[in-house]
Amino acid sequence: MTAAGKELASLIHDMNSKCGSLRTAITLLRTAPPEERQELLGLMKQQARSIAEDIAAFEASAASR
C-alpha cells in the first residue's frame, strides 16, 4: 500500500471511530438529564471539531503531493 493509501486508511478508521462516538452520544443525549446533556454536547462539539481538523489536515497533505 502506498503512503497515501495508508494515510487514507488511517483517516477512514479514525472517522469511523469518531462517528461511532457521536452516535453513542446522540443516543445518550435523548434520555440524559440536563446537566449531562451539556457535557454530552461539549463532547460532541469536540469530536466534530476533531473530524473537521483531521479532514483539513488530510486535504492539506494531499494538496502538497
Rosetta constraint file for C-alpha pairs under 8 A:
AtomPair CA 1 CA 5 HARMONIC 5.88 0.50
AtomPair CA 1 CA 6 HARMONIC 6.39 0.50
AtomPair CA 2 CA 6 HARMONIC 6.23 0.50
AtomPair CA 3 CA 7 HARMONIC 6.14 0.50
AtomPair CA 4 CA 8 HARMONIC 6.12 0.50
AtomPair CA 4 CA 62 HARMONIC 7.89 0.50
AtomPair CA 5 CA 9 HARMONIC 6.07 0.50
AtomPair CA 6 CA 10 HARMONIC 6.11 0.50
AtomPair CA 7 CA 11 HARMONIC 6.18 0.50
AtomPair CA 7 CA 58 HARMONIC 7.94 0.50
AtomPair CA 8 CA 12 HARMONIC 6.13 0.50
AtomPair CA 8 CA 58 HARMONIC 7.92 0.50
AtomPair CA 9 CA 13 HARMONIC 6.18 0.50
AtomPair CA 10 CA 14 HARMONIC 6.17 0.50
AtomPair CA 11 CA 15 HARMONIC 6.05 0.50
AtomPair CA 11 CA 54 HARMONIC 7.33 0.50
AtomPair CA 11 CA 55 HARMONIC 7.83 0.50
AtomPair CA 11 CA 58 HARMONIC 7.75 0.50
AtomPair CA 12 CA 16 HARMONIC 6.13 0.50
AtomPair CA 13 CA 17 HARMONIC 6.29 0.50
AtomPair CA 14 CA 18 HARMONIC 6.13 0.50
AtomPair CA 15 CA 19 HARMONIC 5.91 0.50
AtomPair CA 15 CA 51 HARMONIC 6.64 0.50
AtomPair CA 16 CA 20 HARMONIC 6.06 0.50
AtomPair CA 17 CA 21 HARMONIC 6.40 0.50
AtomPair CA 18 CA 22 HARMONIC 6.31 0.50
AtomPair CA 18 CA 47 HARMONIC 6.37 0.50
AtomPair CA 18 CA 51 HARMONIC 7.28 0.50
AtomPair CA 19 CA 23 HARMONIC 6.16 0.50
AtomPair CA 20 CA 24 HARMONIC 6.26 0.50
AtomPair CA 21 CA 25 HARMONIC 6.18 0.50
AtomPair CA 21 CA 47 HARMONIC 7.97 0.50
AtomPair CA 22 CA 26 HARMONIC 6.15 0.50
AtomPair CA 22 CA 44 HARMONIC 5.98 0.50
AtomPair CA 22 CA 47 HARMONIC 7.18 0.50
AtomPair CA 23 CA 27 HARMONIC 6.31 0.50
AtomPair CA 24 CA 28 HARMONIC 6.26 0.50
AtomPair CA 25 CA 29 HARMONIC 5.89 0.50
AtomPair CA 25 CA 40 HARMONIC 6.17 0.50
AtomPair CA 25 CA 44 HARMONIC 6.96 0.50
AtomPair CA 26 CA 30 HARMONIC 6.58 0.50
AtomPair CA 27 CA 31 HARMONIC 7.69 0.50
AtomPair CA 28 CA 32 HARMONIC 5.94 0.50
AtomPair CA 29 CA 36 HARMONIC 7.89 0.50
AtomPair CA 29 CA 37 HARMONIC 5.79 0.50
AtomPair CA 29 CA 40 HARMONIC 6.68 0.50
AtomPair CA 32 CA 36 HARMONIC 5.80 0.50
AtomPair CA 32 CA 37 HARMONIC 5.79 0.50
AtomPair CA 33 CA 37 HARMONIC 6.24 0.50
AtomPair CA 34 CA 38 HARMONIC 6.66 0.50
AtomPair CA 35 CA 39 HARMONIC 6.92 0.50
AtomPair CA 36 CA 40 HARMONIC 6.12 0.50
AtomPair CA 37 CA 41 HARMONIC 5.96 0.50
AtomPair CA 38 CA 42 HARMONIC 6.16 0.50
AtomPair CA 39 CA 43 HARMONIC 6.30 0.50
AtomPair CA 40 CA 44 HARMONIC 6.10 0.50
AtomPair CA 41 CA 45 HARMONIC 6.12 0.50
AtomPair CA 42 CA 46 HARMONIC 6.20 0.50
AtomPair CA 43 CA 47 HARMONIC 6.22 0.50
AtomPair CA 44 CA 48 HARMONIC 6.12 0.50
AtomPair CA 45 CA 49 HARMONIC 6.06 0.50
AtomPair CA 46 CA 50 HARMONIC 6.12 0.50
AtomPair CA 47 CA 51 HARMONIC 6.14 0.50
AtomPair CA 48 CA 52 HARMONIC 6.28 0.50
AtomPair CA 49 CA 53 HARMONIC 6.16 0.50
AtomPair CA 50 CA 54 HARMONIC 6.10 0.50
AtomPair CA 51 CA 55 HARMONIC 6.23 0.50
AtomPair CA 52 CA 56 HARMONIC 6.13 0.50
AtomPair CA 53 CA 57 HARMONIC 6.08 0.50
AtomPair CA 54 CA 58 HARMONIC 6.18 0.50
AtomPair CA 55 CA 59 HARMONIC 6.11 0.50
AtomPair CA 56 CA 60 HARMONIC 6.11 0.50
AtomPair CA 57 CA 61 HARMONIC 6.10 0.50
AtomPair CA 58 CA 62 HARMONIC 6.08 0.50
AtomPair CA 59 CA 63 HARMONIC 6.05 0.50
AtomPair CA 60 CA 64 HARMONIC 6.29 0.50
AtomPair CA 61 CA 65 HARMONIC 6.81 0.50
